């Protein structure tokens, strides 16, 4: 083998060795990127396996177009909360499949309130002060009831109780406001209430008279918003609300029909806030609701903590917050578990990519120089130069969320510090 041939051979050998070194270096970088990304890929699994009944009840988000996945996630979350003794309220908009699955799983432990079973009454077993607080907190800008309304509402409650009855929602809806003081006087003259009681009730009604029209308007609109599910005089004995359901260890599933039924949703959310203030453990699950339509629901989300939690479920939870991106970020930041399936919106996918987070991705750049020497001695060789750089990149890119199959999910579990991917079976 002559000198020139030898030189060419070693040049080729050096190029091969450099190429192998480059491949190994690239492989190390790829492995490090996978480790930095922190995504755990599971074999096909049941979605229920990602819930631990021993974990504390917490805020969660179930978002994406796979209805069956969301319903199965809701049922498992309800089971965990029920086992831990939480008071559970589920709000939905005509989701009959959710109702069927809940009743099929929990049986008599769940109470379904819908147009076929209109037994909701927000005032069952509440004190006068509780009733007043819930009404005032639930009033909207359109039907705002100011503090003077406290006296008028208390007067109505006092009158009803003086007749040895309990205040019910239908009593307020059907209240004959123009004749109310006359009725109090008639009840006194007939001996059904004492003079002291009549004097006190009339005094309360007069002090709050300035808010009478707003209160009447509030209940007129409530009868429109919730008329299909509110109990009336004919079935008052079966009336139930969150307070009563909690006393009997029942899960309350309420079809609010539409997110535009603001007063109804406000009353339900303020019931939960009242229970929370009493130190009860409360879980609200809201499926398919537009959260920015209810100030009370947004307030409940803001208040969630050790005694209360919230689950938002929708084919696109981000969009349900409308323009209130801050409220979405608040819930996402306070949520311990997010189950994300396929989204069609690029913007919503972007937001969930941001929620999942980013990582330092390493990139290796290779530059290769080849050299041939024909004059002094013939030879062939090359020089490889490798440079390493880093950049921030989404752990899960928006387009990956959009490309998910309907049975694929990402599961971000902050409690365990794990991001998982699986196909649900």
Secondary structure, DSSP 8 states (H G I E B T S, - for coil): --HHHHHHHHHHHHHHHHHHHHHHHHHHHHHHHHHHHTEEE--SB-GGGG--TTS---EEEEESS-HHHHHHHHHHHHHHHHHTT-EEEEEESS-HHHHHHHHHHHGGGEEEEBTTB--B-TTTT--HHHHHHHHHHH--STT---TTHHHHHHHHHHHHHHTT----HHHHHT--GGGHHHHHHHHHHTTSS-HHHHHHHHHHHHHTGGGHHHHHHHHHHHHHHHTTTB--GGGGGG-B-HHHHHHTT-EEEEE---TT-HHHHHHHHHHHHHHHHTT--EEEEEES--GGG-HHHHHHHHH-BTTEEEEEEETTTGGGGTT-HHHHHHHHHHEEEEEE-----HHHHHHHHHHH-EEEEEEEEEEEEEEEE-SSS-EEEEEEEEEEEEEEEESS-HHHHHT--TTEEEEEETTTTEEEEEEB-
